[in-house]
Amino acid sequence: MTIQQRYQFIIDYFQEHAPNAETELIYDNPYQLLVAVILSAQCTDKRVNMTTPAIFARYPDPEALAKAEVDDVFQLIRSISYPNNKAKHLVGMAKMLVGQFHGQVPLTVDELVTLPGVGRKTANVITSVVDNQPNMAVDTHVFRVAARIGLTRNARTPLAAEKQLVSHFPEALIHKAHHWLILHGRYVCLARSPKCEECGVQPACLYFQKQLRAAKT
């Protein structure tokens, strides 16, 4: 199977089985999504969704969060991983939104990465989810799944994986492909014990083919 055939199989499979794939973070506007994505670093979406309602109730917009005390934000997110840093990032992010972006979340990667707590992955999530921009956010799930299936080859960094994925997925599907891969990694292609026996992408998966050959020897 060529790399083009592998990508086409993946596209066809997920178009049929997950046509409406989307983020599992709960949000109502770009500001809320930005807060949620910053909190989601090395933390589960489930935990984030349990935490954000209290934040959004107390700080419903960037202006309110910009006036917050870091210690007060910390108390609301203490169940999240790295709460000290994230509390500082959230307040700093809000101050920058108010001071430099008129309280609006910018929708370019270059502008977003200037915000505290926002790296390239977070910026790609925001622009692809809010604006359907052809940006591929590579988290641990995407990085693992893409390599296992064979969508990426010898990609040593998330940026290298991102470039390979973007170069092969049709531009109109890139924003959706991120969700295909992340959800597949979250529920099927698990890190320690992938559920290969129930995986629908077996025919295109290099990892499965290697396991199959190993079992026969």
C-alpha positions, 0 to 999 in steps of 0.5 A: 500500500502506497502512502497515498493509498493509506491516506485515502483509506483513512479518509474514506474510513473516518468520513464514513464512521466519524463524519462529525468528529469534533472536540470533546471540550465544552465551550460556547465561544472562542474565549472559553475554548482558549481557556479550556485548551490551555487547561487541557495540556497534559490533562484529560478533557473530562477533567477540564470539562468538570473544571471550566463551568466554575471558571466561566461563571466567575470570569465570563469574559477576558475582561473579568479574567484579566482582573483576577488574582492568580491565587483565586484562579488557582483555587478554581483549577487546583484539580487540573495538572500544573495549576500554578503555571496554568493559573498564571497563564490564564490571567496573563493571557486575558490581560494580553487579550484585553490590552492588545486584541481588544478582548477578542481571541485572535485567529492566526497562529502567529498572534495566538502563540504570543499569548501566555500558555499558548504554543503551536499545538494550542494555536492550531486547535483554536484556529482549526476548531473556531475557523476551520483553518487547515491547521493540524494540532499534534498532541500525544494521541495524534503523534502516536496514531499517525506513526503507528498507522504509517501516516508519518515516517521518522517524524521525531517531533510534533512539528515534523509530524504536523508537516507530513500530515498537512502535506498529505491530507486534503486541505479541506479535511485537515481541521477534521482529520485532527479530531479523527486521529485524536479520538482514535488514539483516545478510544481505540489506538491506546498507548499501552494496549491498542484495541487492534482486534476491534480497529477498523483501520487494520488494512491500512495500519503498519503497526497491525501488519507488523504484529500480524507478521510477528504472530505468524513467525 
